Amino acid sequence: MTSTSEAMDTGDLIARAEEGLGLARPEIVHLLSLDDPAQVEALYQAADRVRRRCVGDEVHLRGVIEFSNHCRNNCTYCGLRRDNAKLARYRMEDDEIVECALGIAEGPCGTVVLQAGEDPAFTAERLCGIISAIRARTPLAVTLSVGRWPYEDLKAFRDAGASRYLLRHETANASLYESLCPGRRLSDRIECIRHLKRLGFETGMGCMVGLPGQTVEDLASDILLMQEMDADMIGIGPFIPHGDTPLAGHPPGDAEMVLKMLAVTRLVTRDTNIPATTALGVLRAEARKRAFSTGANVFMPVYTPKKYAPDYQIYPGKAVSVHEDMPLQEVVDYFSSIGRPIGAGHGARRKR
């Protein structure tokens, strides 16, 4: 039971955060630990007001093409992991990817997100050709979500026309990260994010909520790291166990904690672009819609062709494609019904 004095302190803390006065680690931990429904709702409302003031009411759509489910890595949480022999693997042809982007350009999305595992078959040269073709034939901004690459290759992607890059850090706890991603170091991933910022990419980071062994203090560290790195985009979703991974037996993350993370992240980072992730909708269908009243301003429909989409199994239960599980017109109509128009153009971060 929360005392009146604690409620007053929480109210003052939320008010200061809404004013943009910043939050220290213990204050972030306090807000993430709220369990009183009235206080949690006050947190959400404050985040929603900051969202409206700093990024507006528009919802920006990013069309995702999951072009390969091959991956050289062996992350213990991911269904695309190298050692998952049960997964039917696929690679889209280059012209298929470009054609899919042409279809996205006919709709309301201002950005295409090219997403894949770290697939050695897609060399830097090959990816540059795909990026150049999309930029030559569409007005879309090109976002890459293809893992960690050397600086020279990242520069080549930028020169080819990619302007955004998503590289989730997954967790700011280095030992936890390294247990999830065997043979890889969090410091290397952070250095790659620094390269992306130096090259002028709008750079996305993000974390999972509910990882085995993760603490609220770890989640506070995630928010502070993303603030320190000045992330332009931030994706926060729940851990969802995949049955063909070493973490199959662990429980999933908590949807309410994801929503609190979104809200506190909005209060701390102010003008970043924050999507309501597909994984949140898998965990609890209504939670993805709820995210748009707790700080989110980006929606990412999946345009992966139907013959491939069921096999892009980072986690189980994800929406298969915009053509089936998420009819795009229903998405547009829903946002219209809550007074959130679809944004025009690329929807770049509004840096204050």
N, C-alpha and C positions, 0 to 999 in steps of 0.2 A: 504494500500500500504506500502510495507516495504522499508525503506530508504537504501541508499548505505552503510551508516555507520553500520546500524543494520545488513545488509547482511554480512559485513566484520566481525562483532562481531560473528555472527552465524557461519561463516566459521572457524574462530579461535576456537570457542567452539567445533565444530565437530572435528577439527583436534586434539585438546587436548584430547578429549574423545577417538578418535581412537588410540592415543598413550598410552592410559591406565592411564591417569593422574587423573582420577576420576571426578565425577560431584557432585556438591552441589545441594540441593533441588531446588533453583531458576533456576539453569541451566537446570535441568531436565524438569521443568515446561516450560521453554522457548522452548526447543526442541520439547516437546509434543504439543506445541501451534503453531508450524510452519504451515503456510498455503500457502506459496509461493512454487509452484511446483518445481522450481529449487533447492531450499533449502531442501525440503523434499527428493528429489532424491539424493542430496548430502549426507543426513543423511543415506538413505538406502544403498548407495554405500559404505559408511564408515563401516556400520554394516556388510555388506557382506564381506568386506576385513578382518575385525576382525574375522568373522566366519571362513573364509578360513585359516587364520593364526593360530587360537587357537583350532579349532576342525576339520579342514580339509574339504574336499569336500564330504566325504561319507555321505549318508543319511541312518540312522538306522531305521529299521522297528520294531515296537512293535505290536504284535497281541493282540487285545482286546477281551476278553470274558465277556459279560455282563450277569452274571449268576443268578441274581435275581433283580427284580424291586420292591420288598417290601422295605419299609423304615419306621423306627420308628419316624423319624423327620418330621417336618411340615414346611419346608422352603418355604417362600412365592413365590420364583421364580421357583421352581422345580416341574416338572410334576410327579415325583415319590412321592411327599409329601403324608404324611399319610392320609390326609383328601380328597385326590382326588379319589372319589368313581367311577369315570367314567373310570379309567384305569383298563384294564384286567391284573391281577397280575400273575406272574409266578415265579417258582424256578426251576433251572436246578438240576437234580440229580447229585450226586458226580461223578459217573462214566461217565456221559455225559460231565461234565467239563473236566475230564482227557482225554477223547477221543478227545474232541475238541482241547486240547493242543497238543495231538499227531499229529493231522492234521496240526497245526501251525508249529510244528517241522519239517515237511516235506518240508516246503517252506523257503523263505529267511529271515524270522523273527528270531532274536536271543533272543527275550524276549516275554513272555506271560504276559499280564496284566489282572489280575482277578479283575473285577470291579462290584460293586453292591451298592445298598442302604444299610443303616445300618439295616440289616435283622436279627432279634433275632433268627430265625431258624438256621442260620449259626453260631454256637458257635465257640469259639476259638479252641476247640478240633476238631471239624469237619473241619474247615479251615486248621488246621495243617495236618490232614490226606490227604487233597487234595493237599496241597503244597508238602508234602513228596512224594506222588505218582507221581506228575509231575516231580519232581527232580530225582526220581529213574528211570523214563522211558524216559526222554528226556534230551537233553543238554541245554534246555532253561533256561535263568534267569527268576525268578518269581518276578513280581511286584504286589503288592497289592494296590487296591484303594477301600477301604471298610470303610472309615470314621474313627472316633476317638475311640480308645480302651485304656484300662488301660495299664500301663507299663508292667505288668506281662504277659499279652496276647501278646503285641508287641514282647516281648522277646521270647515267645513261637513260634511266627511266624518266627522270625529270626533263632531260633534253628532248626525249621523244614525245613529251606532252602530258605525262601524268602530273597531276598537281596535288594529289592527296595520297596519304599512305596510312593504313591502319596497322598498328603493331601493338597488340595488347601485351601488357607486361604480366598479366594473370595474377600475380601477387607480389607485393613489395617485400615479403619475407624471403630473403635469399635462400635460406636452407629449405624452406617449403618449396620454393620454385625449383630448386635443384633436385628435390626428391620427386617432383612431378615430371621433370624434363631431364631424364638421365643424360649425362655427358654435356649438359649445357649450363651456362652461368647467367644469372640475372644481370650481372655487371655488363656482360657482352650485349645483352638485349637493350639495356639502358643506353649504352654507347651507340648502338644503331639508331635509337630514337634521337639521340643528339645529332647524329649525322643527318637525319631527315630534316630536323629543324634548321641546321646550317644550310642545307640545300634549298630551303624555301618551300618545302612541302607543308601543306596543312596536315598536321600530324595527329593521328588518333592513338590513344592508349585505352586501357581497360583492364578490368579484373573480374574474377569469379568470386561469388559469395557462397560460402558453405563448404569450402574445401576441407577435407579431413585434416584436423589439427589446427585449423585457422581460428584466430581469436578476434574479438572486437578491436583490440589494439592493432592487429594486423590490418584490419579494414580501415582504421583511421590512418595508418601509414600509407595505404593505397591512395586515399584522398589527398594527403599531403604531398606524396610523390607526384601525382598528376598535376597538382597546383604548382609545385616547384618546377616541373618540366614545361609548364605553360602549354599543356595539351589543348589542341584546337577542337578535338572530338573525343568523347569519352563514352565507352561502351561498358556497361555494368550488367552482368547477368548471373543467374544462379548456376552453381555446379549441378549438373544432371548426370548421374552415373550411367555409363554405357555397359551393357552386359558382356561385351567382349573385350573388356579392359581389366587391368589389375584392381581398379577401384569399383568394380561392379557391385560389391556388397555394401558400399557406403551410402548413407541417406543423402537425398538431394538438399540443396540450399533452401533457405526460407524466403518465400516471395515477399513477405513484409519487410525483411531485412534488406532485400534488394531495393524496395521502394524507399526505405529510409536512406540507403546509400545514395540513391538518385537525388533525393531532396537535399541532403547535406552537401553533396557534390555541387549541386546547382547554387546553393548559398555561398559556397567557398569559391567556386570558379567563375560564377556570374554569367559570362557571355559565351561559354563553350556550346558546341552543338552536342546534344545528348540524345541518342536513340532509345526507344523502348525496344529492347532486344527480343528476337524471336524466342530465345530460351525462356524468357520470363513468361511468355504466353503458353509455352509447353508446360511449365510448372503449374500455372494457374491462369486459365484463359482470360478471366476478367482483369487480371493484374496488368497485362500489357496495355489495356485501355486506361486503367487507373494511373499508369505511369505518366500519362499526358496531363494529369493534374498534380503531379509531384515533381515536375521539372523537365520532363522530356519534350523535345521539339523535332525529332527526326524519326521517320518510319522507313524501314528497309524491306520492301517486298522482294521475294525471290523470283527471278526470271529464268533460272536454270531450266533447260528443256526437260519435259516430263520423263523422257526416257533415261535421263541421268539423275535427276534430283533425288529419288529415293535412296540412292547410294552415297549421297554426301552426308554421312552419319557421324558428325563430330559428337553428337549426343542423340539419343533416340527420341522419336515423337515429334520432330520438327515439321513445320509446314512444308509440304512438298513443292508447291509452286504457286505463283500468283494466279495461274489459270484455274486452279482447283480449290485449294484450301483457303486462299485469301483473294477472292474476286476483287479486283482493284476498284471497281465502281462502288462496292460496298465500303471499302476503306475511305474513299473520297466522300461518300455520303455521310459516313459516320463523323468524320472530322467537321464537315459542314454543319451537322446537327448540334455540335458542341461549340460552335463559333470559332473553329480553328481552320482557316482557309489553307489550301495547298499553296506552298510557296512557289514563286516563279524563279527561273534562273537556277544558278548553281547552288545558292544557299550557303555562301561562304560565311565563315565566322565573322560576327560583327565585333571586332576588337574595339574596346572603349578607349 
